[in-house]
Amino acid sequence: MKELLTYIVQSLVEHPDEVSVTERKGDGETIFEVRVADGDMGKVIGRQGRIVKQIRILMRAVAQRKGKSVSVEILD
């Protein structure tokens, strides 16, 4: 799932080599932390947060099919 998230975010940004996705375990769920270049932050978040919201929905759907729980955080 980390590879899927990395692929999606790299497809959206101008500097795909600066995309970093880290995975950590939380309270019964996996948390993916995404870091991008400063200029690409808006492309990942989208207008009124629409893009990041759709990314989160997609990742939750994939996780649910595998019987897991995930969340996606965009970090500065």
C-alpha positions in Angstrom: 0.0 0.0 0.0 2.9 2.3 0.6 4.0 1.8 -3.0 0.5 2.7 -4.2 0.5 5.9 -2.2 4.0 6.9 -3.3 3.0 6.3 -7.0 -0.2 8.4 -6.6 1.6 11.3 -5.0 4.6 11.2 -7.4 2.2 11.4 -10.3 0.7 14.7 -8.9 3.8 16.7 -8.1 6.5 18.5 -10.2 9.4 17.1 -8.1 8.6 13.3 -7.7 12.1 12.6 -6.4 11.4 14.7 -3.3 8.3 12.7 -2.3 8.8 10.7 0.9 6.3 8.3 2.4 6.9 6.8 5.8 4.8 4.2 7.5 4.3 3.9 11.2 1.9 1.9 13.4 -0.7 3.7 15.5 -3.6 2.6 17.6 -4.6 -0.4 15.6 -4.0 1.3 12.3 -1.2 2.1 9.9 -0.4 5.8 9.4 1.3 7.0 6.2 3.1 10.3 6.5 3.7 12.1 3.2 6.3 14.8 2.7 6.7 16.7 -0.6 8.6 19.7 -1.8 7.3 23.1 -0.6 6.1 24.1 -4.0 4.2 20.8 -4.5 2.2 21.0 -1.3 -0.8 22.7 -3.0 -0.9 20.1 -5.7 -1.2 17.3 -3.2 -3.8 19.0 -1.0 -5.8 20.5 -3.9 -8.4 23.2 -3.8 -10.3 23.1 -0.5 -8.5 19.8 0.3 -10.3 17.8 -2.4 -7.3 15.9 -3.7 -6.0 14.8 -0.4 -9.5 13.8 0.7 -9.8 11.6 -2.4 -6.4 10.0 -1.7 -7.5 9.2 1.8 -10.8 7.7 0.6 -8.9 5.5 -2.0 -6.3 4.3 0.6 -9.0 3.5 3.1 -10.9 1.5 0.5 -7.8 -0.5 -0.4 -7.0 -1.1 3.3 -10.6 -2.2 4.0 -10.4 -4.9 1.3 -7.3 -6.2 3.1 -9.0 -6.0 6.5 -6.7 -3.2 7.7 -7.1 0.4 8.8 -5.0 3.3 7.5 -4.8 7.0 7.6 -2.8 9.5 5.5 -1.2 12.6 6.8 0.5 15.3 4.8 3.4 16.8 6.7 5.2 20.2 6.1 
